Each structure stands twice: as structure tokens, then as C-alpha cells.
Amino acid sequence: MKKSIIAIVFLLSLISVNSVLGLGLTAGTVRIVVDVGSSNSSRFGLLNNENETVTVSLRVEGDVAEFIEIPEELELVPKKLTYVDVTATIPEDYDGSFGGNITGYIFAVQEGTPGQVQINVQARKAVQILIPEFGGKLPEPTQIQQTSEQKVEEESSLTGFTSLLSSNPLLSVGLGAAIVLVIAFIISRTFNISIKRR
């Protein structure tokens, strides 16, 4: 009985570590300057850290949802940055009710494999639409202008929890092991499995 639990925990740890490292995204907020009655576009990058192609669904939340268009789904090939095009349109009759700085988030969600435990991986990107006629303007630069090489380097860097996990394999293995232990505990409680100490 004890050996079967150890085998289950080991198999779950292999599954969990791969799931944790799912998605990464480029640094910074997506800022789009748009005049009333016109459109403008920007983009951000998503990175699939797994070894096979995955499909992510995209959704928008916040006030920007009324004004931007993005694809509903995107296919991400392994280890390659894929760009998400974001188009903002401000209608002619915009009355300034949201002000000149409209904010929200884009969520990219990779659904886990259905089963007893399903782990979904989600990445969040902040979005701002800046409307000059209503006081929206880009923040003042705080550093000397970057060279184009530095900008490309910054665009391809990962942010957040995924970046931390990608740069520290020991942390990702530890997190995977912690998830497995929690799952094993839940399974053992569910099936009333008891492990006796010798």
C-alpha cells in the first residue's frame, strides 16, 4: 500500500512540474494611444515553455473590454515567442465617461487536461488606452532613451511567477512537489488510506 502511494506521488510530481511552467509573457503594460474616432494597435508576446504546441484562450476584463479587439484563441508553438495583436478603437461619439486613461487586463488561459485534478495555467497582461483629447498621455520617461537592441531584449524577457520558475528549476521542482503532496494528502483522506509509522 505504501509503495503504491509513493508511485502515485512520483507520477503526479512529473505531471505537476510540467503544468506549472506553462506560460510566460513579455514585460510591461500594453499602452495604446488612440484619438477619438480612430483606431490604433499594439501587441505583446506569449511564450509556451512546454515541449508541445498548446492552445490558449484569450479574454479581456475591465473598462478596456468595450474598446479593444483580440483573437479569441491562439496556438503557441514550443519555446517561441508568439505575438498577440491588440487593436483599440475609440468611437466618434465617445463622451469621456471613462476618462483619458482606460485600463483593464488581457488573460491568456491554458486549460489543463481534464481528470481528477485539472490545473489551468493563466497569464495576465495589463492594458491601457490613452486618449489625448481627454487627458490621456504616456508616462514621462525616467531613464535615458534605450537603444533598439535593449528594447528587443526587454520585450523578450519574461515577467512574474513564470519568469521566477523558469530561472530557478529548484523552485519549480519544489513547487511541483508541494502540489503533489497536497494532492496525495487529499487522495489519502478521500479514500481513508492510512500510513502507519514504524
C-alpha positions in Angstrom: 0.0 0.0 0.0 2.8 2.4 0.9 4.7 1.7 -2.3 1.6 2.4 -4.4 1.1 5.8 -2.7 4.8 6.7 -3.4 4.4 5.7 -7.0 1.3 7.9 -7.4 3.0 10.8 -5.8 6.0 10.4 -8.1 3.8 10.3 -11.2 1.8 13.3 -10.1 5.0 15.3 -9.5 6.1 14.7 -13.1 2.8 16.0 -14.3 2.6 18.9 -12.0 6.1 20.3 -12.8 5.3 20.5 -16.5 1.9 22.2 -15.8 3.5 24.9 -13.6 5.9 26.1 -16.3 3.1 26.7 -18.9 3.1 30.3 -20.0 5.3 33.3 -20.0 4.8 36.8 -21.4 6.8 39.9 -22.3 7.4 42.6 -19.8 5.5 45.9 -19.4 2.0 47.2 -19.9 0.4 47.4 -23.3 -0.2 51.1 -23.9 -2.2 52.3 -27.0 -2.6 56.0 -27.8 -5.9 56.5 -29.7 -7.6 59.7 -30.9 -11.4 59.9 -30.7 -12.9 58.4 -33.9 -9.9 56.3 -34.8 -8.0 53.0 -34.1 -4.5 52.1 -33.2 -2.7 48.8 -32.4 -0.1 47.3 -30.3 1.0 43.8 -29.3 2.6 41.7 -26.6 4.3 38.3 -26.7 3.3 35.0 -25.1 5.8 32.1 -24.6 4.9 28.4 -24.4 7.5 26.8 -22.1 6.3 23.3 -22.8 7.6 20.9 -25.4 4.5 20.6 -27.5 2.1 23.1 -29.1 -0.7 24.4 -26.9 -3.8 26.4 -27.5 -4.7 29.3 -25.2 -7.9 31.2 -24.9 -7.8 35.0 -24.6 -10.3 37.2 -22.8 -10.5 40.9 -21.7 -11.6 42.3 -18.4 -12.1 45.8 -17.2 -13.1 49.0 -18.9 -10.9 48.4 -21.9 -13.1 45.4 -22.9 -15.5 47.8 -24.6 -12.8 49.3 -26.8 -10.3 46.6 -27.8 -10.3 43.5 -30.1 -8.0 40.5 -29.7 -8.2 36.9 -31.1 -10.3 34.5 -29.0 -7.7 31.7 -29.3 -4.1 31.5 -30.1 -1.8 28.5 -30.9 1.6 28.6 -29.3 4.5 26.6 -30.6 7.1 25.4 -28.1 9.9 27.8 -26.9 9.0 30.5 -29.4 7.5 34.0 -28.7 4.1 34.4 -30.3 2.6 37.9 -30.6 -1.0 38.8 -29.7 -2.3 41.8 -31.7 -4.4 44.2 -29.7 -6.5 46.8 -31.6 -8.1 49.7 -29.7 -10.9 51.7 -31.3 -12.5 54.8 -29.8 -15.8 55.8 -31.4 -16.6 59.3 -32.7 -19.3 59.6 -30.0 -17.0 58.8 -27.1 -18.2 61.1 -24.3 -15.2 60.8 -22.0 -17.1 58.8 -19.4 -14.1 56.5 -18.8 -11.7 59.5 -18.9 -8.5 59.7 -21.0 -6.9 56.6 -19.4 -8.9 53.4 -19.8 -7.5 50.3 -18.1 -8.0 46.6 -17.9 -6.4 43.2 -18.4 -6.0 40.5 -21.0 -5.9 37.0 -19.7 -4.4 34.1 -21.6 -5.6 30.7 -20.2 -4.2 27.3 -21.0 -6.6 24.7 -19.8 -5.2 21.6 -18.1 -6.1 18.1 -19.0 -9.4 17.0 -17.5 -9.2 14.4 -14.8 -9.3 14.0 -11.1 -7.2 17.2 -10.8 -7.2 19.8 -13.6 -4.5 22.5 -13.4 -5.2 25.6 -15.6 -2.3 28.0 -16.3 -3.1 31.7 -16.6 -1.1 34.7 -17.5 -2.4 38.3 -17.1 -1.3 41.4 -19.1 -2.2 45.0 -18.1 -3.6 47.2 -20.9 -4.1 51.0 -21.1 -5.8 53.0 -23.7 -4.7 56.6 -23.7 -6.9 59.3 -25.3 -5.1 62.6 -25.6 -8.3 64.7 -26.1 -9.4 63.6 -22.5 -6.0 64.0 -20.8 -4.5 60.6 -21.5 -0.8 60.7 -22.0 2.2 58.4 -21.8 4.2 58.5 -18.6 7.3 60.6 -18.6 10.5 58.5 -19.4 12.6 58.1 -16.3 15.8 56.9 -18.0 17.9 57.8 -21.0 16.3 56.6 -24.2 17.0 52.9 -24.9 18.7 51.6 -28.0 16.6 49.4 -30.2 18.6 46.3 -29.1 17.8 47.0 -25.5 14.1 47.3 -26.4 14.1 44.0 -28.2 15.9 42.4 -25.2 13.3 43.9 -22.8 10.4 42.7 -25.0 11.6 39.1 -24.9 12.1 39.0 -21.1 9.5 37.2 -19.0 7.7 38.6 -16.1 6.1 37.4 -13.0 5.9 34.0 -11.4 6.7 32.1 -14.7 9.9 34.0 -15.0 10.9 33.1 -11.5 10.1 29.4 -12.1 11.9 29.4 -15.5 15.1 30.9 -14.0 15.1 28.7 -10.9 14.5 25.0 -11.7 14.9 24.0 -8.0 12.0 26.3 -7.1 9.7 24.8 -9.8 10.6 21.2 -8.7 9.8 22.3 -5.1 6.5 23.8 -6.0 5.6 20.7 -8.1 6.5 18.5 -5.1 4.4 20.7 -2.8 1.4 20.4 -5.2 1.9 16.6 -5.4 2.0 16.3 -1.6 -1.2 18.3 -1.2 -2.9 16.1 -3.9 -1.6 13.0 -2.2 -3.0 14.2 1.1 -6.4 14.9 -0.4 -6.4 11.5 -2.1 -5.4 9.7 1.1 -8.1 11.5 3.0 -10.7 10.8 0.4 -10.0 7.1 0.3 -9.3 6.8 4.0 -5.8 5.5 3.4 -3.7 5.4 6.5 0.0 5.1 6.6 1.4 3.7 9.8 4.7 4.7 11.1 7.1 2.0 12.2 
